[in-house]
Every structure is written in structure tokens, then in C-alpha cells.
Amino acid sequence: MGALFGPAEARAWVRVPGDDDDKYSRGVVGFVTGSAHYPGAAVLGVEAALRTGVGMVRYLGPGRATRLVLQRRPEAVTTAGRVQAWVLGSGQDAAKRDELSRALLESALDDSRPAVLDAGALDLRVRATGPVVLTPHAGELARLLGVERDEVLADRDAVARRAAQELDATVLLKGAETLVAAPGADLLRVRNATPWLATAGAGDALGGILGALVATQHAAVDAGTPLAPLAAAAAWIHGEAARRASAGGPFTILDLCAQLPGVVADLVGDTMSA
């Protein structure tokens, strides 16, 4: 069946900074996301990461996306340097990958740091030298496994488990119920998403939230903490922020991002019921 993952479980994966922390110890997350066709994906991921809580964001990408990121979030750093986690591929298409994006993605994957692979980076998972979380929707997972989308939808539990074993990675399968599977581990279920969350850009924000959590927990991850509960925590935070942004109606992904600090504050303040 798998375990239901809620606020009590998510709370454990939000790291509260201490008086001795600086921007590096709080975590640096790097992004290679966005493209000429989908530059907004870079903006949404960076926005979500910063609002989830991280010491620094580094963004590396094409010129237009870089300008948009800096216009929205001038605190983002757009030069290479140390990171504790990567978010790769959001807003990119592997079939239309340009040389700059290819070089940046391959450099990040050679870095041995944990990485969140989305959309246009899913095909590069075999190049990763560190632990990875794959964040496909049903169609993307079908392509990764060489099956039909209907087969994924017919038994999401079994296919998620199969994917984790065959791909040797943590797999976050997006949907109305998010499933997180990892080799040899119990399936984790997150069920707090509103149907209004089925909107463009939702996955970009999820990647940013997850990248922030992994970066802030870099010491634990380096010591061997698995990525699956971090992925489930990101999915829960994402769903709760969407629920608050929606209030029963439509919302934008920037609306969702604006709710993230409050969700995090309520989690760490222990004010949310299980």
C-alpha cells in the first residue's frame, strides 16, 4: 500500500537556520533550467526555492532566462560556484537541447552533488555521479520505461516501484496523488493537492521546493540520508501552498510561491495538525 506522508512527516525535513549559519551553510541550490522556448520555468523554480528557504540560489542558463530571473529575483547569483544540490531540466526539451544547455547540464551532473531531474534532463540520469530524484509525470515516465502512458495510469503504484528499481533512482511520480518510490523502500503517498494545481508551471515550482530542501539538508544527505522523504516533503509543501493559494478557486504559480513562507513557518512552528 505505502505510507501516507503528511505534515508531521514533512516537518522533520525543514531545517531551521541557527545563529551560526551563513548563506553557504544554509544551503546553495543550483539551477540549469529554462530555455528560449520556456524561460519562465527558470523564474518559477528560482522563486519557489528562495521562498522555501535556502541560503543562495545559483542560476545558470540562456541569456533571456537569466535576465528574467534577475528581474524577478535580483538576489540570485548567475555565476558558477559551489552548490549543495542541483535542479536540472525544468522548461527544457531534450529533443531541442542547445549546446550551452548540454554543457551546463553535463557539468552539473559531473559534480557528484544530489540532483533533481525534471522534464528535459530526465534522459541524462545515467550521467549523474550523485544521487538523483526524477520528477516525471505519467507521460514522461512512460517514455523513460518504454511503455504506453495508459500502462502507467493503470497501476501507478507498481510502475513507480518498477521505475525506481530499473532506473536505480528515487522517482517522484506527479499526479493528483503524488507517489515517491525508491529502490528497496516503502512507497510514500502525498494526497493534499487540489485539482486546481493541474496548471502550467506547477512542476517547475515543485522542482524548486525540492532543490531547496535537499540543499538545506546537504549535511544529512552527504551522510547518507535518502532523498525519498525529502521528495515527499517537497510534494506536501507544494500541495499545501497550492491549497492556500486556491482557497477553492484558480490561482497562478506565483500565487503558490507566495504561500510557501507561511507553509514553512507553520510547519516549523508546529501549528499544523497531522
C-alpha positions as CSV (number, residue, x, y, z in Angstrom):
1,M,0.0,0.0,0.0
2,G,2.6,2.5,1.0
3,A,2.7,5.1,3.8
4,L,0.7,8.4,3.7
5,F,3.0,11.3,4.1
6,G,1.6,14.4,5.8
7,P,2.7,17.5,7.8
8,A,4.1,15.5,10.8
9,E,6.5,13.8,8.4
10,A,7.2,16.9,6.3
11,R,8.1,18.9,9.4
12,A,11.2,16.7,10.0
13,W,12.7,17.8,6.7
14,V,12.6,21.6,7.1
15,R,15.8,22.8,8.5
16,V,15.6,25.9,10.6
17,P,18.8,28.1,10.4
18,G,20.7,28.8,13.6
19,D,22.6,31.8,14.8
20,D,25.9,30.4,13.5
21,D,24.6,29.7,10.0
22,D,25.7,31.7,6.9
23,K,24.4,31.6,3.3
24,Y,26.6,28.7,2.5
25,S,25.8,26.5,5.5
26,R,22.1,27.2,4.9
27,G,22.5,25.6,1.5
28,V,23.2,26.7,-2.0
29,V,21.0,25.3,-4.8
30,G,22.0,25.5,-8.4
31,F,19.6,25.6,-11.4
32,V,20.1,24.7,-15.0
33,T,16.6,25.3,-16.2
34,G,14.6,27.2,-18.7
35,S,15.2,27.7,-22.4
36,A,14.5,30.1,-25.2
37,H,11.0,28.5,-25.6
38,Y,10.2,28.2,-21.9
39,P,12.2,30.9,-20.0
40,G,9.5,31.3,-17.3
41,A,10.3,27.8,-15.9
42,A,13.6,29.2,-14.6
43,V,11.8,32.1,-12.9
44,L,9.3,29.8,-11.2
45,G,11.8,27.3,-9.9
46,V,14.1,30.0,-8.5
47,E,11.2,31.8,-6.9
48,A,10.0,28.6,-5.2
49,A,13.4,27.7,-3.9
50,L,14.0,31.1,-2.4
51,R,10.6,31.2,-0.8
52,T,11.0,27.7,0.7
53,G,14.2,28.8,2.4
54,V,17.8,28.5,1.2
55,G,21.0,30.4,1.6
56,M,21.7,31.1,-2.0
57,V,20.4,30.3,-5.5
58,R,22.8,30.0,-8.4
59,Y,21.1,30.2,-11.8
60,L,23.0,29.1,-15.0
61,G,21.2,29.3,-18.3
62,P,20.4,31.1,-21.5
63,G,20.5,34.9,-21.7
64,R,16.8,35.7,-21.8
65,A,16.0,33.3,-18.9
66,T,18.9,34.8,-16.9
67,R,17.6,38.3,-17.4
68,L,14.1,37.3,-16.3
69,V,15.4,35.5,-13.2
70,L,17.4,38.6,-12.2
71,Q,14.4,40.9,-12.9
72,R,12.2,38.9,-10.6
73,R,14.9,37.8,-8.0
74,P,17.9,40.1,-8.0
75,E,19.5,38.1,-5.2
76,A,20.0,35.1,-7.5
77,V,23.7,34.6,-8.4
78,T,24.3,33.9,-12.1
79,T,27.9,32.8,-12.0
80,A,29.3,29.3,-11.4
81,G,30.4,28.3,-7.9
82,R,29.7,25.8,-5.1
83,V,26.3,24.2,-4.7
84,Q,24.9,21.6,-2.4
85,A,22.1,20.4,-4.8
86,W,21.0,20.9,-8.4
87,V,17.7,21.3,-10.1
88,L,18.0,20.4,-13.8
89,G,15.8,20.3,-16.9
90,S,12.7,22.2,-16.0
91,G,11.4,24.1,-19.0
92,Q,13.7,22.3,-21.4
93,D,13.1,19.8,-24.2
94,A,15.8,17.1,-24.7
95,A,15.0,17.0,-28.4
96,K,15.8,20.7,-28.8
97,R,18.7,20.9,-26.4
98,D,21.2,23.6,-27.4
99,E,25.0,23.3,-26.8
100,L,25.0,25.7,-23.9
101,S,22.3,23.8,-22.0
102,R,24.0,20.5,-22.8
103,A,27.3,21.7,-21.4
104,L,25.8,23.2,-18.3
105,L,23.7,20.0,-17.6
106,E,26.6,17.7,-18.1
107,S,28.9,19.8,-15.9
108,A,26.2,19.8,-13.1
109,L,25.8,16.0,-13.4
110,D,29.5,15.5,-13.1
111,D,29.6,17.5,-9.9
112,S,28.6,14.4,-7.6
113,R,26.0,16.6,-5.8
114,P,22.4,15.4,-5.5
115,A,20.2,16.5,-8.3
116,V,16.5,16.9,-9.1
117,L,16.0,15.9,-12.7
118,D,12.9,17.2,-14.4
119,A,11.5,17.4,-18.0
120,G,14.4,18.0,-20.3
121,A,17.0,16.4,-18.1
122,L,15.3,13.0,-17.4
123,D,17.2,11.4,-20.3
124,L,20.5,12.3,-18.7
125,R,20.0,10.3,-15.5
126,V,22.7,7.8,-16.5
127,R,25.3,10.5,-16.5
128,A,24.7,11.5,-12.9
129,T,27.6,11.0,-10.5
130,G,25.5,11.8,-7.4
131,P,22.1,10.7,-6.1
132,V,19.1,11.8,-8.1
133,V,15.4,12.3,-7.8
134,L,13.4,12.0,-11.1
135,T,10.2,14.0,-11.2
136,P,8.2,12.8,-14.2
137,H,4.5,13.0,-15.0
138,A,2.9,9.9,-16.3
139,G,3.8,10.5,-20.0
140,E,7.4,11.2,-19.2
141,L,7.7,8.1,-17.0
142,A,6.1,6.0,-19.8
143,R,8.8,7.3,-22.2
144,L,11.6,6.5,-19.7
145,L,10.4,2.9,-19.3
146,G,9.4,2.4,-23.0
147,V,5.7,1.7,-22.2
148,E,2.4,3.4,-23.0
149,R,1.1,6.2,-20.8
150,D,-2.1,4.1,-20.2
151,E,0.1,1.4,-18.6
152,V,1.4,3.9,-16.1
153,L,-2.0,5.2,-15.3
154,A,-3.5,1.7,-15.0
155,D,-1.2,0.8,-12.0
156,R,0.8,3.9,-10.8
157,D,2.0,2.1,-7.7
158,A,3.5,-0.8,-9.5
159,V,5.0,1.3,-12.3
160,A,6.6,3.8,-9.8
161,R,8.2,0.9,-7.9
162,R,9.4,-0.7,-11.1
163,A,10.9,2.6,-12.3
164,A,12.8,3.1,-9.0
165,Q,14.3,-0.3,-9.4
166,E,15.1,-0.2,-13.1
167,L,16.4,3.3,-13.1
168,D,18.1,3.0,-9.7
169,A,16.8,6.4,-8.6
170,T,14.2,8.0,-6.4
171,V,11.1,8.6,-8.5
172,L,8.5,11.2,-7.7
173,L,5.5,10.4,-9.9
174,K,3.4,13.6,-10.2
175,G,-0.4,13.4,-10.2
176,A,-3.5,14.0,-8.1
177,E,-1.8,11.7,-5.7
178,T,2.0,12.0,-5.8
179,L,3.9,8.8,-5.3
180,V,7.6,8.6,-4.2
181,A,9.4,5.4,-4.8
182,A,12.9,4.4,-4.1
183,P,14.8,1.1,-4.5
184,G,14.2,-1.2,-1.6
185,A,12.0,1.3,0.3
186,D,8.3,1.7,1.1
187,L,6.2,3.8,-1.3
188,L,5.3,7.2,0.0
189,R,2.0,8.9,-0.8
190,V,1.1,12.6,-0.8
191,R,-2.6,13.4,-1.2
192,N,-3.1,17.0,-0.3
193,A,-3.1,18.5,-3.9
194,T,-6.1,20.5,-5.1
195,P,-7.3,19.7,-8.7
196,W,-6.6,23.4,-9.4
197,L,-2.9,22.6,-9.2
198,A,-3.1,21.0,-12.7
199,T,-1.7,24.1,-14.4
200,A,1.4,25.1,-16.3
201,G,4.4,25.8,-14.1
202,A,3.4,23.6,-11.2
203,G,6.2,21.1,-11.8
204,D,8.8,24.0,-12.1
205,A,7.8,25.2,-8.6
206,L,7.9,21.6,-7.2
207,G,11.5,21.2,-8.5
208,G,12.5,24.5,-6.8
209,I,11.0,23.4,-3.5
210,L,12.7,20.1,-3.6
211,G,16.0,21.5,-4.6
212,A,15.8,23.9,-1.7
213,L,15.0,21.1,0.8
214,V,17.9,19.0,-0.5
215,A,20.3,21.9,-0.3
216,T,19.3,22.9,3.2
217,Q,19.7,19.3,4.3
218,H,23.0,18.8,2.5
219,A,24.9,17.6,5.6
220,A,22.3,14.9,6.2
221,V,22.2,13.9,2.5
222,D,26.0,13.7,2.4
223,A,25.9,11.4,5.4
224,G,23.6,9.0,3.6
225,T,20.0,10.3,4.3
226,P,17.8,9.0,1.5
227,L,16.2,11.5,-0.9
228,A,12.7,9.9,-0.9
229,P,11.4,11.6,2.3
230,L,12.7,14.9,1.1
231,A,10.9,14.4,-2.2
232,A,7.7,13.6,-0.3
233,A,8.1,16.6,2.0
234,A,8.5,18.9,-1.1
235,A,5.3,17.4,-2.6
236,W,3.4,18.0,0.6
237,I,4.6,21.6,0.9
238,H,3.8,22.2,-2.7
239,G,0.3,20.8,-2.3
240,E,-0.4,22.8,0.9
241,A,0.8,26.1,-0.7
242,A,-1.4,25.3,-3.7
243,R,-4.4,24.7,-1.4
244,R,-3.9,28.0,0.4
245,A,-3.4,29.9,-2.9
246,S,-6.5,28.3,-4.4
247,A,-9.0,28.8,-1.5
248,G,-11.3,26.8,-3.7
249,G,-10.6,28.5,-7.0
250,P,-8.0,29.1,-9.6
251,F,-4.5,30.6,-8.9
252,T,-1.2,31.2,-10.5
253,I,2.1,29.5,-9.7
254,L,3.5,32.8,-8.4
255,D,0.4,32.8,-6.0
256,L,1.5,29.3,-4.9
257,C,5.1,30.6,-4.3
258,A,3.8,33.5,-2.2
259,Q,2.2,31.0,0.2
260,L,5.4,29.0,0.7
261,P,6.9,31.0,3.6
262,G,3.7,30.7,5.6
263,V,3.5,26.9,5.0
264,V,7.1,26.5,6.1
265,A,6.6,28.8,9.1
266,D,3.5,26.8,10.2
267,L,5.4,23.6,9.9
268,V,8.4,24.6,12.0
269,G,6.2,26.4,14.4
270,D,4.4,23.1,15.0
271,T,1.0,24.7,14.4
272,M,-0.3,22.2,11.8
273,S,-2.3,19.1,12.7
274,A,-1.4,15.7,11.1
